[in-house]
Amino acid sequence: MDSRILIFVTTALAVLSATIIGVAVGSGEYLFPVLAVLCILAVLFIAKPEISTFLTVCLFASRLNAPGLPGQFGLYEIAAMSTLAAMLIVLVFTRQIPIKIGSAHWLLIAFCTWLMVIGYCRGFGLRFLGSDLWGGYVYIQVILAAALVFAIPIVNMPAVWWRRAIFAMGALSLIPVFADLLTVYGFRLGYINLFVQAGGVMSSDLTAETGQNVDRLSSAGTTAQTLLLALLALVHTRNIFNFRSLWVSGALIFILLLSFVSGFRLMTATVILITFLVILLQRTLTPGRVIACVIGCLIGLGVIYQIADALPPSIQRAISWLPGVQISQSASIDANATVSWRLELWQEAVKEVPEYLWLGRGLAFNGDQLVRSFRDISGTEWAMVTGAFHNGYLSLIILTGIPGLVLGIALMVSVVIRHWRLSNRRWNSSQLHTAHQVFLAVTATTTLVFLTVYGDINSIFPSYFLFWGIMEGLCKADEKESVQVHSDGRQSHDYAHLE
């Protein structure tokens, strides 16, 4: 066909469609415009399905919302479901599974199957299907993220897209912080939640005891970790010690300060541990750099000790674990109260273990009990009702029973082992390898924290599975890289068989 005819027909159809949509919107009829937009998006995703994977990675920490989306669904969940739809289309037309299924994948399938069995027996908590329980969104979160482990490497992005997607993920993670700050300065939360799922500020009521509250900006901790992922995935850790790249050290300091603002001690420790593991994985430590790190840390600690009592209460809370540090009474009371609260919660949770030893309680819960628990904000009842036990072992054994405990721990350990081996193979793209090392460090850190300090299925597993899927996607994208000639004349080949 003559290209001029094609251009004329396309232009005429575009003008006609725009006119019809404009008339429909003007008359208050939105069904046709919405259907038209959905059809355009469907055609776009079918023609270029990797866009859905790109958006899934980009939107993960953005909490972006759109008016009319049901429940807690956001744009990330919509992108993730479009990635799954694209995967199904690929599988139907190719009639084969284009990825290698390893032992970690089978453990994931077994864990999710067991979770579905528990949901069937205990109730899924999907109120839009008539359930009188709450919490069904947690099932959706976990299963959706688990499916992405298979979908992302199948509906993969070109290698050059990965750096852009990870950069966008870090940049968009700043949106929840800005949204929460707007709520602090008086903007109505209802309006903000139309476009961003803002969490607001966590406040401890200590006015009666100390005359001062300790406010924690919870979103700052998540943003700090996501920014760290983006930074270290795009910049090799050798640049931290390079005076010509001082902006990298400055960015790390900003991320550390942001984790302080969150008020969560564990988040600050996690940021430090992830950075340390990436440095180890990339073998950038030398005796001189170790000495420089020690001197830098000592200077930083010296400054913190000198000005600790003048810092905002949330930062004082975040550094309360430092021995001998002088902080305000309110920050000290709030930090100590959290420890006491967790010990009390664990004592109550242990009593439930015998009842749910084999089948597990499931992720759904009684909504009426949750509403009643809000009367005692400082108590442990809300955590007991929702299953937020703040302990990996208790979360797994009470919510999923012994089978879930065994499968969950084995799954997390096997993922770290699998990608440790894949990280040590020869890679075609150093940029993809750097990004993979960062997500491996995050996964290893999360596993260590889950098994020692803190862990809940609903707060850990959705991001854990997504990061696992990202690592699978990075490996698959590297395998598809064509043969390249390096500057020294060597060639890179496909090392998929080393898996």
N, C-alpha and C positions, 0 to 999 in steps of 0.2 A: 504494500500500500504506500502511496505517495505520502511522505512525511507531512506535507502541507495539509493534506486531508485529515490526517490523524490529529494534527495540532488544532485544526478548525473544529473537528467534532469534540475533542476534549474541552476546548474553550467554551463551546456552546453548551455542553452538558454542565460544566462548572457554573456558568452564568445562570442557567435554568435552575440548577439545584440551589444556588445561593438565593435566587428570587423566591423559590417555594419555601425554603427554610425561613427567610426573612418574613414572609407573609404569615407563616405558622406561628412564629415567635410573637409577631405583632398582635395576633388574635388570641394569644394565650394558650395555644396548642403546642405542647412541648414534646409530644410523643414522637412525631416524625423527625424533628431535628435530632433528638437523642438517638433514635434508630439509625439515622444517617451517619452520625458521628461514630457510633459503634461499628457500623459496616465498614467505614473508612479505616478505623483502627484494626478491625479484623483482617481486612485485605493487607494492611501495612505489616501486621505481625506475621501473616502467612508468607508474604513476599520476603520479609526480612525478620525471621523469628528471633535472631540474636539480639534484636532490640529489647525484647522482653527480659532477657537475661541481663542486659546492660542496665535496664531500669530497676530490676530486682536488687542488684548490687548497689546502685546509686541511692535508692530510696530506703535502704535498710534502717538507718538510724535517723532518718529525717522526721519521722512521725507526721508526715504530711497527710492531710485528710482532704476530703471533698464533700460538700453538702449533699446529703441524700444517701451516703454509704451507711449500711446497717451496722449497728452495734459498735464494736471496737475495730472494725475493718478500716484500714487506711490504704493509701496508694501503694505501699509496699506489698500488702497482701494481694491487691489486684494484679500487680506486676508479677508476683510469684505464681499466682494461678494461671496467668497467661503463659508463663514459662512451662508450667505443667501441661497446659493444653497443646502448646507447640511440641513438647516431647511426645505426647500421644500421637500427634499427626505424623511425626518422624517415624515412630515405631510402627504405625499402621502401614505407611507407604514403603518402608525399607524392609519390614518383616524380619528384623533382627535387632539384637541389642548391641549397639556400637561401642559399649564399654565393657571392661573386664570386671566381673563381680568377684570381689575378694571376701575373705572371712569377716572383715569388719562390716561389709554390706549385708551379709547373711545375719550377723548379730543385730544389725539395725532392723532388718525385716522381722526377725523374731521378737525384738523388743516392741516394735509398733503393733505387731499382731497381738501380743499379750496385752498391750494397752487397750486395744480395741475389744478384747475379750472382757477386760475389767469394766470398760465403759458399757458394754452390752449388759453385763450382770448388775452393775451398780447404778447405771444411768449416765447418759452423756451430758446432761445439763444443757441441752439445746432448747431454750425456752420457745423459740419460734416454731419448734416442732411439737410443742405442748408439754414439755418437761416442767416439773415443779422445782427442779434443781437449777442452780447457777453453775457457771464455770465451764460451759461447753466450749467457749472460745479458746481455752487452754489446750483442749484436745486438737482443735483446728490448728493452733499455732505449732504444736509439736509435730503433728502428722504432715502439715504443709512444709515445714522446714526439713523434715526427714525426706520427703519426696524430692526436694531440691538437690539432695546429695546425688540422685540419679539424673535429674533434669538438667542441671547446669552443665555437666560435661557433654551431654548429648546435644543440647541447644546452646552450643558454646559460642563465645565471641572470638573474633580474630585477635591475635596476640597484641596488636597495637591498641585495641580497645580496652584492654584490661587496666592499663595505667590510668586511662581517663576515667574509667568506672570507679576505681579505688580512690582517685583524687576527688571525684564528685561525692563519693560516700563520706569522705572526711569533711568536705565543705558543707554539705547539706546537714551534717550532724550538728552544726551550730544553730540551726533553726529552732530546736526545742529550747535551747538556752535563752535565745532572744524571746521566745514566746513566754517562757516562765518569768523572765524579767518584766515583760509587759504586765503580767498579772500582779507582780509585786508593786508596780507603779500605778495600779488602779484600773487597768483595762479589764473589761468584763470577760471572765473565763468562758462564758457561753459563746461569745462572738469569736474568740480565738480558736475554740475547739471546732468551729466550722471548717477551719483550714489546717490547724495543727493540733495534735493530741497533746495539749500542754498538761504537765503534771503539777505545776505550781511549786510551792516551797513547803518542805516539811519543817514544822515548828514544834519545839519542845516547850511545854508550859512550865517554866521555872520561875515565873514572876513572884510567886508567893515566897519562894525560898531565897532567891538571889536578886530579884528585881530586874532580871534580864532573861530574854529568851535566846535559844540557840537555833537559828534558822539554817536549814540545809537545802541547797539547790541541787536536788538529786540528779537532774538532767546533766549537770556539769560533769559528773563522774563518767557517764556514758559517752558524752562528747569528748572528754579528755582521752579515753581509751580509743575511740574511733579516729580521732585526729592523730594519735600516735601510730595507729595502723597505717593510715594514709601516708604519714611522713616517712616512716621506716620502709614502707613498701616501695616508695619512689626514690629514696635516697639511701645509698649504702652507708652503713654505720661508720665506715672509715672517715666519712665527712664530719663526724662529730668531733674528731680530733684534728681536723684540718683548719688552720687559722684563716685560710681563704674562704671557708664556708662557715663563718661564725653564725650565719642566720640559722643553721641547723641546730646549733647549741641553744640559740635564742628561742627557737620554736619548741625545743624540748623543755626549756625552763617554763615557757608559757603553758605548755600542757601540764606540767607538774603543778604549777600554781592553780590551774583550773581544777585539777583533782583535789587540791586543798579546799577550794571554794565549795566543793560538793559536801564537805564535812564528813566524808566516809573514809575512815582510816584504811580499810581494805582496798579501796579504789586507788589510793596513792601507792600502797605497797604493790598492787598489781601492775601499775604503770612502770614502776622501777624494775620489777621482776621481768616483765616482758622485754624491756629495753636490754636488760642484762643477758637474757637468753638469746636475743637476736645477735648481740655482739659476740656471744660464744659460737653461735651457729655460723656466723660469717668470719670467724677467726680473725678478728681485727684487734685483739688485745696483744700488746707487746709490753715488756717491762716498763718502758718509758710511759706508755699510755696508762698502765696501771697506776704508776706513781702520780701522773697528772690527775687521774680520776680520784684517787685518795685525797690529794691536796684540794681539789675542787669540792669534794664532799665535805671535808673538814671546814673549809671556808663557809660553805653554805650552811652547815649545821651551826657554826659559830654565829652567823648572822641571825639564824632562826632563834637561837637561845637568847640572844641579846634583845630581840624585839618581840618575842613571843606574846607577852602580855598586852601588847599594843595592837595585835592583829585582830581582824574580825572574829567573832565567836566561832563561826563555822571552820575557819582555818585553825583556830586554837584546838578545836575538837579533833581535826584531822591529824594534828601533830601531838596529841595527848599521850601517844604511846612512847614518845621519846623519854628516856629516864631523866628525872630531875628537871624537866622543863617547867617553867613558871607560866601557868595559864590561869585564866579567871575561874572563879568558883563555879559559875554557871556551866562553862565548857567542861570542867572536870566532873561535875555532878552528872551532866548529860552523858558523857562518855562512860562513866562507871555504871550509870543506870542501864545502859544498853547491855553491858556484860551481865549484870544481875538479871535483866529481863530474859536474856537468852538462856541462862542457866535454869530459870524458872520454867521457861517454855519447854526445854528439853526434858525436865523432870515430869512435866505433864504429858509430853508426847510419848515417852517411854511406856507409860501406862496403857497406851493404845496399841502397842506392838502385838501383844498376844491375840487381840481380836482380829487384826488384819494381817496375820503372819503369812498366810498363803495366797489368798486372792487379792488382797489390797483394797483400800477404801475407794480408789479412783480419784480423778481430778475434779469431779463435780462436788458441789457442797450445797447445804441448805441456806437459801437466801434469807429466810426469816431469822435464823440464828445469827447470820452475819449482821443484820440490821440491829439486833439486840446487843451484839457485842460492841457496837460503836458507843454505847453508853459509858463504857470503861475504856477510854482511849489508851491509857498507859498499861492496860492489862494484856494478857496473852490470849484471850478468848478468840479474837479475830484471826490470829495466826493459826490457832487450833482448828477453827472452822474452815478456813481457806486452804489449809495444808502448807502454809508458809513456815516451815519448821526451821529454816536457816541452818540446816544440817543435811549434807548429802545423803548420809546413810539412813537417817530417819525419814527423809523425804521419799527415798526409794522404797524402803521396807514397809512404811505405813501406807503409802499411796499405791504401790504396785506389788507388795508382798515379796517373799524370798525370791521367786523367779525373776521379778523385775529388778531386784537388788543385784542378783548375779549377772543378769544380762546387761544391766546398765553400767556396772563397773567394768565388766569385760569389754563392752562396747567402747567406752571412753579410752581405756588403755590400748585397745587394738588400733584405734584411730591414730593415736600418737605413734605407736610402733610402725604402722603402715607408712605414715608420711615422713617419719624419720628416715626410713629406708629410701623412700622416693626422693627425699631431699638430698641424699648422699649419692644419687646416681649422677651421670653427666647430663647436663642440660644444654639444649640448643640456644636458649635465650637467657642471658644473665639477668635481664630485667624481670622476667617471669620467675626465675629462681629466687631473686631477692624478695619478691612479693610472697612467694610460697614460704620462705623461711620465716617471714613475719607472722603469717597466719598459723604456721606450725608452732611458733613461740606462744601465740595467744592460746591455741588449743592445749598445749602442754601446761601452761599456767592455769587455765581454767580447770583442767583435770586435777592438778595438784591442789588448787584451792577447794574444789568440790569435795575432794577426799580428805581434807584436813581441817579447813576453817569454816567454809560457808558453802551452802548449796541448796537449791530448790529446783525441782523439775521445771516449773513454769517460768522461772527467771533465767535459767542456765541453758536448758536444752534447745530452745528455738534458735538462739544465736550460735550455739555450739554446732548444731547441724548445718546451719547456713555457712559458717566458716569452713566446715568440712567440705561442703559442696563447692565452695570457692577454691579450696586446695585441689579438689578433683578437676575442676575446670582449668586451673592453671597448668596442671600436669598434662591434661589432654591438649590444651592449646600449644604447649611446648612440643608435644609429639608431632603436631601437624606443621610445625615450622619446617620450611624447606631447607635443603642443604645450604649452609652458608660458609663463606670463607672468611676466617678471622684475619686480623691485621698481621699476624705472624705466619699466615699461610696455611694454618690448620683448618680442617673441615669439621663441622658438627653434623651428626647424623641422628636418625631416630633411634633412641635407646629405650623404646617402649618394652622391648623384650626383657630388659633387666628387672622389670617389675616383678 
